[in-house]
Amino acid sequence: MKTTGLERGAEARNAMSPILALADEVAAGGQPQDAAAEQDRLHRARAFALPLLTGRQFDTGEDAMTHADGVARILSDIGAAPSMQAAVYLVYAGDFLTDPETVVEQAFGPSYARLVTYTRKLVKLQRNARDALADETDAEVLAEQLERVRKMLLAFSHDLRVVLLRLASRLQTLRHYAASRQPCPRALARETQQIFAPLANRLGIWQIKWELEDLSFRFLQPEPYKQIARWLDEKRVEREAGIERVRQQLADALAAQGLPAQVQGRPKHIYSIWKKMRGKGLDFSQVLDVRALRVLVADVPACYAALSRVHELWLAMPEEFDDYIARPKPNGYQSLHTVVLDADQRPIEIQIRTRAMHDHAESGVAAHWAYKEAGTKGYAGVSAAGDFESRVAQARRAVLQQLLAWERELAGADDAPASLVAADGSAGKGLFEDRIYVLTPQATIMELPAGATAIDFAYHLHTELGHRCRGAKIDGALQPLNTPLRNGQTVEIVTVKEGGPSMDWLNPQLGFLQSQRSKAKVRAWFNARAQQETIARGREAVEKLLQREGRTAFRLDDLATQLGFRTADALFEVVGKDEFSLRNIEQLLRPPEPVAVDEAPLLKRSRSQASGGRGVLVVGIDSLLTQLAHCCRPAPPDRIGGYVTRGRGVSIHRADCINYREMAQRSPERVIPVAWGEFRNAKGDSAVYPVDIAITAQDRQGLLRDISEVFAKEKMNVTGVHTQTLRGTAAMTFTIEVSDASRLAHVMSQLGQVKGVQHARRR
C-alpha cells in the first residue's frame, strides 16, 4: 500500500532526532504550537523570500530559491517543524536585505531575527576560512579547521537551530554537485567530511550524517567510491532478497516465542564499508555487516531472550560476539552484537537492543532526557520531567560534553587521517590547550582562556559580577576562587551586594586571574578608586580656600571654567595631585587693583569738556577723578556703577561685577551713581576702552595666530595676551580695545568658529 505525504511527515516527526525536537521546542519557547499557524508561517516566509531569491545565485553556482526549497525539504524529511523550515527562507533572504535583522524581527519576531543573525555570522566565518582547507599540505589547515569546530560549538550554544540549518544547507549543496555532475571543490568536500559529518553524528542526526559522509567520500576519492558502489550494485537484488527472507524468518521466530520485536534491515553505507575495509585490511567479501539486521525489543531481559533465539536459528561465530549491555562503551553505547551464518553459510551481523538504547545510539546528544521510567530516573539517570528551561539546560550540557569529546578526538587521535596531521606529525595535539568551555547554571556555554578561574568567569559574564565575586560553586561544590576551571564544568558565582575586587587578585603568584581582560578590569577599578580619592582631596582643598576668602557662594563649575578646566572634577584632580597651585585660584578671587598710569588716556576728569570728549559722568559732582576697574573692564554701553576709593578717585565697575556687588554690600555709603558721557581725544577720534576676552581651547600649533586674525579682521587692537596650557587645554586672556562693547557678541561668534576653541566669553 502506498504511503501518503502526510503519513511520511508523521513518520518523520516520530523518528526525528531528540536534538531536532529540542530545537523545535526552543523555537516555540516551550509552548505547544498550532499546526495551521505553523503552516501559515511557513507559507508567509517563503512568499517573503521568493522575490528576494528569484534569479539569484550563491557562490556555489546554486539557484538561491532552489537551494532554500531543498534545505526546507531536508528538514521536513527528518521531521523538523514547519516553523524551522520557515527559518530557512528568512536566513537566505537576509543575504539580500540592507538591515535583515530589523526587517525580519518586524515581520516575524525576535526569535527568527536572532536566528538570522547567528546563522549569517557562522556562514561568513566558514566562507572566510574555507580556502585554508584547499591546501592539503598546509600544516596550519588543522588549526583552521578546529577553530571552526569551536565557533560552531559557540554558535550552537546561542541558538540550537543554527547548526542544524547549516548541516541541511551543506547536504543540499553536495546534492547539487552530485545531480549536476559538476566537480565539487575539494575544500568544500573536506570541510564536510571533517567537520559537518562528525557534527551531525554528535548531534544525533544520522539521516544527514551518512549522506554527508557518502557524498564527500564520492568527491574526495571517486575511484574507491565507484568500486564499492559497483560491488554493492552487482549483488543488490540478491542481497536485498536474502536479507528480507532472513528478516521475516527472525521476526516470525521471535513472535512464536512471544517476544514482541521490531526487526529491521540495517543499511550499510559506502563510506562506512570503505572505512572498515581500510581499517581492518579486509576485502569486500570479508565485510561481515554488509548484510545486517537490527532487533528492537522492550527491555534488557528481552534482549538476551532474542539473542538466545537467534543462536538457536543459526550458527554463531563466537569470535564476533560483543555484549555492550553488560560492558557499555565509554560513550554510553549499549547493544548486543553477534554474527551468524545463514543456511547458505553467508555471514549476517545482528544487533539487539531496547528502543531507549537504540535512540541513544542513533540520536546520541540530548536523547536521554526524552525518556523516563515509572517511579525512577530516566535513561542515563536523567528524568524527562521538569520545566522547559531545565530540559534545555540538560540538553545543552550533553551537547557540550559530546562536542568537547569530539574536539579531543580530532586534536589528539592517533589514527587521524593524513590530511589532518600537522607537519610535525602531532595530529593537532595541543591546539585546544589555549581555550576551555564552561557553563553557566542556565547552561550557556562560555569560552575562556585555559587555566581561567571562577573570577575570570565572573568578569566574562559582567564587570560588576566580577567586582562583587566572593565565592564560586563548581559543579555544585564550593571551591577556592583561584581553582583552575576545566572543560565542561558548571560554574555558579557567589556575590555580595556591595564591594570591589581585592589587590591579591593582581598578584600572579596567587593565581586568581589568568585572563588579561579580567586583569584590566581589576586595575581599572583600583585606578578609578584612586582617582576618586584624589578628586576628593582636591575638592576639600579648594573649598577650604573659598571659605578663607569668604567666597563660598562662588559656583565651582564657574571657577573651573575661568581657570581653563572642562569640569570642577578636572580642577580638583590636578589640585589633589599637587599639579596646580592654589595661588592661581587666589589670584582669580583677588585681582590686583588697577594702576592709574596704565589707564591714563581714559582716566579723565568727568568735566573735561575742553576737548569736547566722551568719558564718565559722576552724577551730582562737577569734577572727580575716575578710573575703569580692571576686574570687569567696563565699556559703553555697559550698565555701570561707581565706588569711591581711598585716594584714587571713583572706580568704575560694570553693574554685574561680583567685586562691585560685594563692596557695595560692605560699604553702601561709598557707592555713587555714574553714567557714560561724551569724550573724544585730541585728534577728534572716538575713545576706546580695554576689554578682557577669556578663551578656552584645545592647544594646537597656530592657535594664537588664528585667534589674532579674528581680532585683526574686526579692526580691534590687541594690547595684552596671557596664556596658560595644562594637559592639552589652553586658557587664554586677550585684552582688546573697543569703542562700543555691543560689538563683542559678533566677535565672540567669530572666535567660536576657530578650530579648537571651546568657549569664548567676556571676563
SVG drawing of the C-alpha trace seen along z (x, -y; Angstrom):
<svg xmlns="http://www.w3.org/2000/svg" viewBox="-5 -124 63 148">
<polyline fill="none" stroke="black" stroke-width="0.4" points="0.0,0.0 1.3,-3.5 2.3,-5.9 0.9,-9.3 2.9,-12.5 1.1,-13.2 1.9,-9.8 5.6,-10.2 5.6,-13.6 4.1,-12.0 6.7,-9.2 9.5,-11.7 8.2,-13.6 8.1,-10.4 11.6,-9.3 13.2,-12.7 16.4,-13.2 15.8,-14.4 18.1,-17.3 15.9,-18.3 12.8,-18.0 14.6,-20.2 15.4,-22.8 11.7,-22.9 10.7,-23.3 13.2,-26.1 11.9,-27.9 8.4,-27.7 9.6,-28.8 8.4,-25.5 4.8,-26.2 2.6,-23.9 2.1,-25.2 -0.9,-25.2 -0.3,-23.2 -2.3,-25.6 -0.5,-28.6 2.9,-26.9 1.9,-26.1 0.8,-29.7 4.1,-31.0 6.0,-28.7 3.9,-29.9 4.5,-33.6 8.2,-33.1 8.5,-31.5 6.4,-34.3 8.6,-36.8 11.8,-35.3 10.6,-34.5 11.1,-38.0 14.4,-38.4 15.8,-35.0 14.4,-34.6 17.1,-34.9 19.9,-35.0 22.8,-32.6 25.1,-31.5 28.9,-31.3 28.5,-27.5 26.5,-28.2 23.2,-27.1 20.0,-28.9 19.1,-30.6 15.4,-29.7 16.1,-26.1 18.6,-25.8 16.3,-27.2 13.5,-24.8 15.9,-21.9 17.1,-22.8 13.5,-23.1 12.7,-19.7 15.6,-18.1 14.5,-19.4 11.0,-18.3 12.2,-14.8 14.0,-14.4 10.9,-15.7 11.6,-19.4 8.5,-21.5 7.2,-24.0 8.5,-26.8 12.0,-25.7 11.5,-25.2 10.2,-28.8 13.5,-29.9 15.4,-28.6 13.8,-31.2 14.3,-34.0 18.0,-33.2 18.7,-33.2 16.5,-36.3 18.7,-38.1 21.6,-38.0 19.7,-40.4 18.3,-42.8 20.0,-46.0 19.1,-45.5 18.0,-41.9 17.8,-41.6 15.5,-44.6 13.3,-43.7 12.9,-40.0 12.1,-41.0 9.4,-43.4 7.8,-40.8 8.3,-37.5 9.5,-38.3 12.8,-38.4 13.3,-34.6 13.7,-34.5 15.8,-37.7 18.3,-36.1 18.5,-33.0 19.2,-35.1 22.0,-37.0 23.8,-33.9 23.5,-31.9 24.8,-34.8 27.8,-35.2 28.5,-31.4 28.2,-31.4 30.6,-34.4 33.1,-32.6 33.0,-29.4 33.3,-31.3 36.3,-33.2 38.1,-30.2 37.3,-27.5 40.2,-28.4 42.6,-27.1 41.3,-23.6 42.1,-23.7 45.8,-23.1 46.1,-19.6 49.8,-20.0 49.5,-23.2 50.4,-22.5 48.0,-25.2 45.0,-23.5 44.1,-21.6 44.2,-24.7 41.9,-26.5 39.5,-23.5 39.4,-23.0 38.8,-26.7 35.6,-26.3 34.6,-23.4 34.9,-25.8 32.9,-28.5 30.2,-26.0 30.0,-24.9 29.6,-28.5 27.0,-29.3 25.1,-26.2 25.1,-27.4 23.4,-30.7 20.6,-29.0 20.0,-25.3 18.7,-25.8 21.8,-27.4 24.0,-24.4 21.0,-22.3 20.3,-24.7 23.9,-24.7 24.0,-20.9 20.9,-20.8 22.3,-23.5 25.6,-21.7 23.8,-18.5 21.7,-20.3 24.9,-21.8 26.5,-18.4 23.3,-17.0 23.5,-19.9 27.0,-19.0 26.1,-15.3 22.9,-15.9 24.6,-18.4 27.7,-16.2 29.9,-19.2 33.2,-18.8 32.8,-19.8 35.6,-22.0 37.9,-19.8 37.9,-22.4 34.1,-22.1 34.2,-18.3 37.0,-18.1 35.2,-20.5 32.1,-18.3 33.9,-15.1 36.0,-16.5 33.5,-19.0 29.9,-18.6 29.5,-14.9 31.1,-14.3 29.0,-17.2 25.8,-15.6 26.8,-12.3 27.5,-14.0 24.1,-15.8 22.4,-12.5 21.1,-13.5 22.3,-10.2 20.0,-10.6 22.1,-13.6 25.3,-12.2 25.6,-9.2 24.6,-11.1 27.2,-13.8 29.8,-11.1 29.0,-9.2 28.8,-12.4 32.0,-13.9 33.8,-10.5 32.4,-10.4 34.1,-13.8 37.3,-13.3 38.1,-9.7 35.9,-9.0 37.7,-5.7 37.2,-3.8 33.7,-5.1 32.8,-3.9 34.4,-0.5 32.4,0.2 29.2,-1.2 29.7,1.3 30.2,4.2 27.1,3.3 25.0,2.9 26.2,6.2 24.8,8.1 22.0,5.7 18.9,7.7 20.3,10.9 21.4,9.3 18.1,7.5 16.1,10.6 18.3,12.6 18.1,10.0 14.3,9.8 14.0,13.6 16.2,13.8 14.4,10.7 11.0,12.3 12.3,15.7 13.7,14.0 10.5,11.9 8.3,15.0 10.6,16.9 10.5,14.2 6.8,13.8 6.3,17.5 8.5,17.2 6.2,14.5 8.8,11.7 7.3,8.5 10.1,7.2 10.8,4.9 13.2,6.4 14.8,4.1 17.3,4.5 20.2,2.2 21.7,0.2 25.4,0.2 26.7,-2.9 29.6,-3.1 31.8,-5.3 31.4,-3.0 32.2,0.1 35.4,-1.6 36.5,-2.6 36.0,0.9 37.9,2.4 40.8,0.0 40.9,0.1 40.9,3.9 42.6,4.7 39.6,6.6 38.3,7.5 34.8,6.5 33.7,10.2 35.1,10.2 33.0,7.2 30.6,9.2 28.0,6.5 27.2,5.7 24.2,7.9 22.9,6.8 19.7,6.8 18.7,4.8 16.3,6.1 14.5,3.7 12.7,5.1 11.0,3.8 13.6,4.3 17.0,5.8 15.7,9.3 14.1,9.4 17.5,8.6 19.0,11.7 16.0,13.8 16.1,12.6 19.9,13.4 19.2,16.9 16.6,17.4 18.9,16.0 21.6,18.5 19.1,21.3 18.2,20.4 21.7,20.0 25.3,20.9 27.0,18.2 30.6,17.0 31.8,16.8 34.8,14.5 32.4,11.9 30.1,11.6 30.2,8.4 28.0,7.7 27.9,3.9 24.9,4.1 26.9,5.7 30.0,3.7 28.9,0.4 31.3,-1.6 32.8,-4.7 30.4,-6.9 27.4,-5.0 26.6,-2.9 24.7,0.3 23.8,3.2 24.3,6.9 26.4,7.7 26.6,11.1 27.5,12.5 25.8,15.8 25.9,17.9 22.7,18.4 21.6,21.6 23.9,20.6 26.8,20.0 26.8,16.3 27.5,14.0 24.8,11.8 25.5,9.2 22.6,8.8 22.3,6.0 19.8,6.4 18.9,3.5 16.0,1.8 14.3,-1.2 15.9,-3.6 19.3,-2.1 18.7,-2.5 17.7,-6.1 20.6,-6.8 22.9,-5.2 21.3,-6.8 20.5,-10.2 23.2,-10.5 23.1,-14.0 20.1,-15.1 18.3,-11.7 18.5,-10.8 16.1,-13.4 13.4,-12.3 12.7,-9.1 11.5,-8.2 10.7,-5.0 8.0,-4.6 9.0,-5.7 12.7,-6.1 15.1,-8.4 15.0,-8.2 17.5,-6.7 21.1,-7.6 19.8,-8.7 18.1,-11.9 14.4,-12.4 12.4,-13.8 10.1,-15.5 10.7,-19.2 10.2,-22.5 11.2,-23.5 14.2,-25.6 15.6,-22.8 15.4,-20.3 17.1,-22.8 19.9,-23.2 20.3,-19.5 20.4,-19.1 23.0,-21.9 25.2,-20.3 25.0,-17.0 25.8,-18.8 28.9,-20.4 30.2,-17.2 29.8,-15.5 31.4,-18.2 34.3,-18.6 34.9,-14.8 34.8,-15.3 37.4,-18.1 39.7,-15.9 39.4,-13.1 40.1,-15.5 43.1,-17.1 44.7,-14.0 43.5,-10.9 46.4,-8.6 44.6,-7.3 44.0,-10.8 44.0,-10.7 47.0,-12.2 45.1,-15.3 44.6,-16.1 48.2,-15.6 50.4,-18.6 53.9,-18.9 55.4,-17.7 53.1,-14.6 51.3,-15.9 47.8,-15.5 46.9,-18.8 47.7,-17.9 47.7,-21.0 45.7,-23.1 42.8,-23.3 45.1,-23.8 44.6,-27.6 40.8,-27.5 38.3,-25.9 34.5,-25.8 32.4,-26.1 28.7,-26.6 26.6,-29.0 23.9,-27.5 21.5,-28.2 23.8,-26.1 25.0,-28.9 28.4,-28.0 31.3,-30.4 34.7,-30.4 37.7,-31.2 41.5,-31.0 43.0,-27.8 43.7,-28.0 40.9,-30.5 39.4,-30.7 35.9,-31.4 36.8,-35.2 37.8,-35.2 34.4,-33.5 32.6,-36.2 34.3,-39.1 33.5,-37.4 29.8,-37.5 29.7,-41.0 32.2,-43.5 30.0,-44.2 29.6,-40.4 33.4,-40.1 33.9,-43.1 31.4,-41.6 32.5,-37.9 33.3,-36.3 32.9,-32.6 32.1,-30.0 30.4,-26.7 32.0,-24.4 29.7,-21.5 27.7,-22.2 30.6,-22.3 32.2,-25.4 35.8,-25.8 38.6,-28.3 38.4,-31.3 41.9,-30.5 40.9,-27.0 41.6,-26.5 38.4,-25.6 38.2,-22.5 36.2,-21.9 32.5,-21.2 32.2,-22.3 29.2,-24.3 30.2,-27.4 27.9,-29.4 29.2,-32.7 28.5,-33.8 28.4,-37.6 28.0,-40.3 25.6,-43.2 28.4,-45.8 32.2,-45.7 35.1,-45.5 38.0,-43.3 41.0,-42.5 44.6,-43.6 45.6,-40.0 43.8,-39.2 46.5,-41.0 49.3,-39.0 50.4,-36.5 51.8,-34.2 48.4,-33.6 46.8,-32.6 43.4,-34.3 43.3,-35.7 44.5,-34.3 42.6,-36.5 44.2,-39.8 40.7,-41.1 39.9,-40.4 43.2,-41.9 42.5,-45.1 39.1,-45.4 40.5,-44.9 43.2,-47.5 40.6,-49.9 38.6,-49.6 41.6,-50.5 42.6,-53.3 39.0,-54.7 39.0,-54.5 42.4,-56.3 41.1,-59.0 38.1,-59.5 40.3,-59.8 42.4,-62.4 39.4,-64.4 38.0,-64.3 41.3,-65.6 41.4,-68.4 37.8,-69.4 38.5,-69.7 41.5,-72.0 39.5,-74.2 36.5,-74.5 38.7,-75.4 40.3,-78.2 36.9,-79.6 35.9,-79.6 39.0,-81.6 38.3,-84.1 34.7,-84.4 33.6,-83.2 31.6,-80.1 28.8,-81.3 31.2,-81.0 30.0,-78.2 32.6,-75.5 31.9,-74.8 32.3,-78.5 35.5,-78.6 36.9,-75.7 35.8,-77.2 37.5,-80.5 40.7,-78.6 40.5,-76.7 39.1,-73.3 36.2,-71.4 34.7,-70.4 35.1,-71.0 36.4,-67.4 39.2,-68.1 40.3,-71.1 40.0,-69.0 42.1,-66.2 45.1,-68.4 44.9,-70.2 44.7,-66.8 47.9,-65.7 49.6,-69.0 49.9,-69.8 48.0,-73.1 48.8,-75.8 46.1,-77.2 47.7,-80.6 46.1,-80.6 42.7,-80.5 43.6,-83.2 44.7,-85.5 41.3,-84.9 39.4,-85.7 41.6,-88.7 42.5,-90.6 45.1,-93.4 44.0,-97.0 44.5,-98.8 47.5,-101.1 46.3,-104.6 49.2,-105.3 48.3,-102.4 44.8,-103.8 45.9,-107.4 44.1,-108.0 40.8,-107.1 41.2,-108.5 39.9,-112.0 38.0,-114.3 34.4,-113.9 34.0,-117.6 37.0,-117.8 34.8,-119.2 37.5,-121.4 38.3,-118.6 34.7,-118.0 35.2,-114.4 33.4,-111.4 34.0,-110.0 32.3,-109.1 30.0,-111.5 29.7,-111.3 26.2,-112.3 25.9,-115.3 29.6,-116.2 31.2,-118.7 34.7,-117.2 36.1,-114.0 38.9,-111.6 37.6,-108.3 39.2,-105.1 38.0,-101.9 38.2,-98.8 40.5,-96.0 38.3,-93.2 35.4,-93.8 36.7,-96.2 33.5,-98.3 32.9,-99.9 29.9,-101.7 27.1,-100.8 27.5,-98.6 25.5,-99.4 28.0,-100.9 28.3,-101.9 30.9,-104.0 32.7,-103.2 34.7,-105.8 38.2,-104.6 40.7,-105.9 42.9,-108.3 42.3,-107.0 39.0,-108.7 36.0,-106.8 36.5,-103.2 34.0,-102.4 32.7,-98.9 30.1,-97.0 26.9,-96.8 27.0,-92.9 30.6,-92.8 31.0,-90.4 33.6,-92.5 31.4,-95.7 28.4,-93.9 30.4,-92.7 32.0,-96.1 28.6,-97.8 27.2,-95.3 30.0,-96.0 30.1,-99.8 26.9,-101.1 27.8,-104.7 30.7,-104.7 28.6,-103.8 28.0,-106.7 25.8,-106.9 27.7,-107.3 26.9,-107.4 28.7,-107.4 29.4,-110.9 30.8,-112.3 34.6,-112.1 36.9,-112.4 40.7,-112.5 42.9,-115.4 42.5,-114.1 38.7,-114.1 38.5,-110.2 36.1,-108.3 37.7,-106.9 38.5,-103.2 38.2,-101.1 40.2,-97.9 38.1,-94.7 39.3,-91.2 38.2,-88.2 38.7,-84.7 39.1,-81.8 39.3,-78.1 40.6,-75.9 42.4,-72.6 46.0,-73.6 47.5,-73.3 50.0,-74.8 48.8,-78.1 46.0,-78.6 47.2,-82.1 47.7,-83.2 44.2,-82.2 42.6,-84.0 44.7,-87.1 43.5,-87.1 39.9,-87.3 40.6,-90.5 42.6,-92.0 39.7,-91.3 37.4,-93.1 39.8,-96.0 40.3,-95.5 43.7,-96.4 45.1,-93.7 47.1,-95.3 47.7,-92.2 47.8,-88.4 48.1,-85.9 48.1,-82.1 48.4,-79.0 48.3,-75.4 47.5,-72.4 47.0,-68.9 46.4,-70.0 43.9,-72.7 44.9,-76.3 43.4,-79.1 43.9,-82.4 43.0,-86.0 43.2,-88.8 42.9,-92.5 41.5,-94.4 40.4,-98.0 36.8,-98.7 34.8,-101.9 31.4,-100.0 31.0,-96.8 27.9,-95.8 30.3,-94.7 31.6,-91.9 28.7,-89.5 29.8,-89.3 33.4,-88.9 32.5,-86.0 30.6,-84.3 33.7,-84.5 36.0,-83.2 33.7,-80.2 34.3,-79.1 38.1,-78.9 39.2,-75.3 39.8,-74.0 38.0,-76.9 35.6,-75.5 34.5,-78.7 34.9,-82.4 33.5,-84.9 34.0,-88.4 35.5,-88.5"/>
</svg>
